[in-house]
Amino acid sequence: MADNIILVHHSEIVLKGRKRRYFEKLLIHNMSYVLGKKYRISADENRLVVDYQDLITDETYERLARIAGVSSFSPALRCDPSLDSIREASLKILEGSTFSTFAVDAKRAYKNHPYTSQDVKKYVSEAIISTYHARPDYRSPELRLYVEVTKEHGYVYRDKRRGLGGLPVGSSGRVLMLLSGGIDSAVSSIMLIRRGCRLDYLHFHPYRDADEALKARIGMLASQLTTYGLRSHLFMAPFTPFYRRILSEGSKLEVPLFRRYMFEVADRLAGQYSARALATGDSLAQVASQTLSNLAAAEHTVSRPVLRPLIGFSKEEITRMAETWGLSWLTRKEYKDCCSILGRHPVTSSSFEKVDDMWRRLGIGDAVAETLEELEIYKVTYRAGIMKMDRLTTLQQNMG
């Protein structure tokens, strides 16, 4: 008798040597967190098996597709590892199908069975030919059937659905992302999530209060990113402490000063809850503020690494990634961020000395302290398919 399951494959975890089991356990934990209690997840020789109580829905597959560490997943049948059981499961999973050509891919993870992978392929192929009168075609078959055999089970499936890939969230430490509201920082976020980072988000807004910014865009964006990152904290920082000091100056250094201000707020905030790095959506020379000299001047005083996943990507490449991850709506919906208020023609080359002199003269260090005092904090979670956003009263409240 065959059981309906979902077979999940990971790719990079296999390469982790002695720590492979740690990564696998973390991936199982994350999958359980996202899928919920109705799903039981177990490991079987470098693959994960999802048992479920009710019928699988498209939403279940959508959740799996967003879990970092999952390379691919497939609706499958699990059976005994005997050739007869594998044959029966293969015919069962093909019920109702119409095809004239096919191919069978067979793999044995356990090599001590009294048959080879070629024996599995031949036995199953003969059954398909006899039942469906189809012919084998390994170049361009209409249908491809996959068979995998472990020590205790056989697995049969037809479709491979692509996962997010990468490493499980939480395996690479905590990172604070400067979230602008555009596609660059959003795409950067998912790239870092794929590398196992647990992200929190810092957004600077020009609105009267954080609720306006949340309703305008940031609440929706943070929620969408958290469907990939599982849980996060969103820090809403008012732009006004900085803007009050720069308003009367009219300097072309507005943008470099603002970038340093953002980095200093982010660096101090990250230190308060042990984030290991900062991250941005910067792409080299995409805009005037992202030249090498301006990037260097902005982060000169930062005490932790600044990650820039998009530094070598073009706008076209970033847009394609945004479409892949369902973020293209960011290019269609207007949003008033802080940069749209600052000078339209910033300098393309600024030195730390010039920026630092203006910084001290305008007292922007005090603006950093004021901003940190006025932060509003939200905890965002995506558990068992349910999205929640709760406001926190202090930085230490539920920061785990």
C-alpha positions in Angstrom: 0.0 0.0 0.0 1.3 3.5 -0.9 0.9 6.7 1.1 0.5 10.2 -0.2 3.4 12.4 0.9 5.4 15.4 -0.2 9.0 14.6 -0.9 11.4 17.5 -0.3 14.9 17.8 -1.5 17.6 20.2 -0.3 20.9 20.8 -2.1 23.5 22.8 -0.2 22.9 21.1 3.1 24.3 17.8 1.8 27.7 19.6 1.4 27.9 20.7 5.0 29.8 17.7 6.4 29.7 17.3 10.1 27.1 20.2 10.4 24.8 18.6 7.9 22.5 17.3 10.7 22.3 20.7 12.3 21.2 22.3 9.0 18.7 19.5 8.4 17.1 19.9 11.8 16.9 23.6 11.4 15.2 23.2 8.0 12.7 20.7 9.5 12.0 23.2 12.3 11.4 26.0 9.8 9.1 23.8 7.6 7.1 22.9 10.7 6.8 26.5 11.7 5.4 27.5 8.3 3.3 24.5 7.6 1.7 23.9 11.0 0.8 21.0 13.2 -1.1 19.1 10.6 2.1 18.2 8.9 4.7 15.8 10.2 8.2 16.1 8.8 10.9 13.5 8.9 14.3 12.8 7.3 15.1 9.8 5.1 18.7 9.7 3.8 19.2 13.3 2.5 15.6 14.0 1.7 12.7 15.2 3.8 9.2 13.6 3.9 6.1 15.6 4.7 3.1 13.5 6.0 -0.2 15.2 6.2 -3.7 14.6 7.5 -5.9 16.5 5.1 -5.9 17.1 1.4 -3.0 19.2 0.1 -4.0 22.6 -1.3 -2.2 25.0 -3.6 -1.5 27.2 -0.5 0.6 24.4 1.0 2.8 24.3 -2.1 3.1 28.1 -2.1 4.3 28.0 1.5 6.9 25.3 0.7 8.1 27.3 -2.4 9.1 30.2 -0.1 11.1 28.2 2.5 14.8 28.8 2.3 16.8 25.6 2.1 14.2 23.7 0.0 15.6 23.0 -3.4 12.6 21.2 -4.8 9.5 19.4 -3.7 7.1 16.9 -5.2 3.7 15.3 -4.5 4.7 11.6 -4.2 3.7 8.1 -3.2 5.7 6.3 -0.5 5.8 2.5 -0.6 7.8 -0.5 0.5 11.2 -0.8 -1.2 10.4 -4.0 -3.0 10.2 -4.0 -6.8 6.6 -5.1 -6.8 5.5 -2.3 -4.5 7.4 0.3 -6.6 5.7 -1.0 -9.7 2.3 -0.7 -8.1 3.0 2.8 -6.8 4.2 3.8 -10.3 1.1 2.6 -12.0 -1.1 4.3 -9.3 0.5 7.7 -9.6 -0.1 7.5 -13.4 -3.8 6.7 -13.2 -5.8 8.9 -15.5 -2.8 10.1 -17.5 -2.5 10.2 -21.2 0.9 10.0 -22.9 2.6 8.3 -25.7 6.2 8.6 -24.6 7.8 8.4 -21.2 11.1 8.1 -19.2 11.9 6.6 -15.8 14.6 8.0 -13.7 15.6 5.7 -10.8 18.1 6.3 -8.0 19.0 4.1 -5.0 20.3 5.9 -1.9 20.7 2.5 -0.2 22.9 0.2 -2.3 22.3 -3.1 -0.5 18.9 -4.0 -2.0 19.0 -7.1 -4.2 18.5 -5.0 -7.4 20.2 -2.1 -9.2 18.8 1.2 -10.3 18.7 -0.2 -13.9 16.6 -3.1 -12.6 14.1 -0.6 -11.1 14.0 1.4 -14.3 13.5 -1.7 -16.5 10.8 -3.2 -14.2 8.7 0.0 -14.0 9.2 0.7 -17.7 7.9 -2.7 -18.7 4.8 -2.2 -16.5 4.1 1.2 -18.1 4.5 -0.2 -21.6 2.2 -3.0 -20.9 -0.5 -0.8 -19.3 -0.3 2.4 -21.4 1.2 1.1 -24.6 3.6 4.0 -24.5 7.2 3.9 -25.6 10.4 5.0 -23.8 11.9 8.3 -24.9 14.8 9.7 -22.7 15.4 12.8 -24.8 12.0 14.5 -24.8 9.4 12.4 -23.1 5.8 13.6 -22.7 6.0 12.2 -19.1 8.9 11.7 -16.8 8.6 9.4 -13.7 11.0 9.6 -10.8 11.8 6.7 -8.5 14.0 7.0 -5.4 14.8 4.1 -3.1 16.1 4.3 0.5 16.7 1.5 2.9 13.1 1.4 4.2 11.0 3.1 1.5 10.5 3.6 -2.2 9.3 7.0 -3.5 7.6 7.7 -6.8 6.7 11.1 -8.2 6.1 12.9 -11.5 6.5 16.6 -10.9 9.5 18.5 -9.5 8.4 21.9 -8.2 11.2 24.5 -7.6 11.9 25.7 -4.1 13.7 28.9 -3.0 17.0 27.0 -2.5 19.9 28.1 -0.4 20.2 27.5 3.4 17.7 27.4 6.2 16.8 30.8 7.8 18.7 31.2 11.1 21.8 29.3 10.0 23.9 32.4 9.1 23.0 34.8 11.9 20.9 38.0 12.3 21.1 40.9 9.9 19.4 44.3 9.9 18.2 45.4 6.5 17.8 49.1 5.6 14.4 48.7 3.9 13.7 51.6 1.5 10.3 50.5 0.1 11.7 49.9 -3.5 12.6 46.7 -5.3 16.3 46.9 -4.6 16.2 46.4 -0.8 13.3 43.9 -1.2 15.2 41.7 -3.6 18.4 42.0 -1.5 16.3 40.8 1.5 15.3 37.6 -0.2 18.8 37.0 -1.5 20.1 37.1 2.1 17.2 35.0 3.4 18.3 32.4 0.8 21.8 32.5 2.4 20.4 31.6 5.8 20.2 35.1 7.3 17.4 36.0 9.7 16.4 39.5 8.7 15.0 42.4 10.7 14.0 45.7 8.9 14.7 49.3 9.5 12.6 51.8 7.5 13.0 55.6 7.6 9.7 57.3 6.8 8.7 61.0 6.2 5.1 60.6 7.5 3.6 62.1 10.7 3.5 58.6 12.3 4.5 55.0 11.5 0.9 53.9 10.8 0.7 56.1 7.7 3.9 54.5 6.3 2.6 51.0 7.2 -0.6 51.6 5.3 1.1 53.2 2.4 3.4 50.3 1.6 5.8 49.2 4.2 3.3 47.0 6.2 2.5 45.0 3.1 6.1 44.7 2.0 7.4 43.6 5.4 4.6 41.0 5.6 5.5 39.7 2.1 9.2 39.4 3.0 8.3 37.6 6.2 6.6 34.9 4.2 10.1 34.1 3.1 11.9 35.0 6.4 9.4 33.4 8.8 9.6 36.0 11.5 11.2 39.5 11.7 11.1 42.8 13.5 10.2 46.0 11.7 11.7 49.2 13.1 10.0 52.4 11.9 12.2 55.4 12.2 11.0 59.0 11.8 12.9 61.1 9.2 12.1 64.4 10.9 15.1 64.6 13.4 17.4 64.6 10.4 15.3 66.8 8.2 14.9 69.6 10.8 18.7 70.0 10.8 19.2 69.9 7.1 16.2 71.9 6.0 17.8 75.3 6.0 21.2 74.2 4.7 20.4 73.3 1.1 23.7 71.5 0.7 24.6 69.1 -2.1 25.8 66.8 0.7 22.2 66.1 1.8 22.2 62.6 0.4 25.6 61.5 1.7 24.7 63.0 5.1 21.4 61.2 5.1 23.1 57.9 4.2 25.5 58.3 7.0 22.7 59.2 9.3 20.8 56.0 8.3 23.9 53.8 8.8 24.7 55.3 12.2 21.1 54.7 13.4 21.2 51.2 12.0 24.6 50.4 13.5 23.6 51.5 17.0 20.3 49.7 16.8 22.0 46.5 15.6 24.3 46.7 18.6 21.3 46.8 21.0 20.1 43.4 19.9 23.2 41.7 18.6 22.6 41.8 14.8 25.9 40.7 13.2 25.7 42.9 10.1 23.8 45.6 8.2 22.5 45.2 4.7 21.3 47.5 1.9 19.9 47.2 -1.7 22.8 49.2 -3.1 23.9 48.5 -6.7 27.2 50.1 -7.7 26.7 53.3 -9.7 23.0 52.7 -10.3 22.3 56.2 -8.9 24.5 59.1 -7.9 24.5 58.2 -4.2 25.8 54.8 -4.9 29.3 55.6 -6.3 32.2 54.1 -4.5 33.3 57.3 -2.8 29.7 58.0 -1.6 29.3 54.5 -0.3 32.6 54.7 1.5 31.8 58.1 3.1 28.4 56.9 4.4 29.7 53.8 6.2 33.0 55.1 7.4 31.9 55.0 11.1 30.0 51.8 11.0 31.4 49.1 13.3 30.0 45.9 11.6 29.9 44.5 8.1 27.6 46.1 5.5 26.2 43.4 3.1 25.2 44.5 -0.4 23.9 41.4 -2.3 23.1 43.5 -5.4 26.3 45.4 -5.8 27.2 44.0 -9.2 23.7 43.6 -10.6 22.0 45.9 -13.2 18.5 47.3 -12.8 17.2 44.9 -15.5 18.6 41.9 -13.6 17.1 43.1 -10.3 13.7 43.7 -11.9 13.7 40.1 -13.3 14.5 38.7 -9.8 11.7 40.9 -8.4 9.2 39.4 -10.9 10.3 35.9 -9.9 9.7 36.5 -6.2 6.4 38.4 -6.6 7.8 41.9 -5.9 7.1 43.6 -9.2 4.1 45.4 -7.7 6.7 47.7 -6.0 7.5 49.3 -9.4 3.9 50.0 -10.2 2.7 51.5 -6.9 4.1 54.9 -6.0 5.5 55.5 -2.5 6.9 58.7 -1.0 10.1 57.8 0.7 12.7 60.0 2.3 15.0 60.1 -0.7 12.3 61.7 -2.8 12.3 64.7 -0.4 16.1 65.3 -0.5 18.1 67.1 -3.2 17.5 65.8 -6.7 21.1 66.3 -7.8 23.5 64.9 -5.1 27.2 65.0 -5.5 28.7 61.9 -7.1 31.9 62.0 -5.2 32.1 63.0 -1.5 34.8 62.5 1.0 34.4 61.4 4.6 36.1 64.6 5.8 33.6 66.9 4.0 30.7 64.9 5.2 32.0 64.7 8.7 32.6 68.5 8.9 29.0 69.2 7.8 27.8 66.4 10.2 29.3 68.1 13.2 28.3 71.6 12.2 24.6 70.6 11.8 24.6 68.4 15.0 23.3 65.4 13.1 24.7 63.1 15.8 21.9 64.4 18.1 19.4 63.5 15.3 20.6 59.9 15.5 20.0 59.8 19.3 16.5 61.3 18.8 15.6 58.9 16.1 16.5 55.9 18.2 14.3 57.2 21.0 11.4 57.7 18.7 11.6 54.2 17.0 8.4 52.2 16.7 8.8 48.5 16.7 6.7 45.7 15.3 7.0 42.0 15.5 6.0 40.2 12.2 5.4 36.5 12.1 4.3 34.0 9.5 3.3 30.8 11.2 1.1 28.0 9.9 0.0 30.2 7.1 -1.1 33.0 9.4 0.5 36.5 9.2 0.6 38.6 12.3 2.0 42.1 13.0 2.2 43.1 16.7 3.4 46.4 18.0 6.1 46.1 20.8 6.6 48.6 23.6 10.3 48.1 24.0 13.3 46.7 22.0 13.7 43.8 24.5 10.1 42.7 24.3 9.9 39.4 22.4 13.1 40.0 20.5 13.9 36.3 20.3 
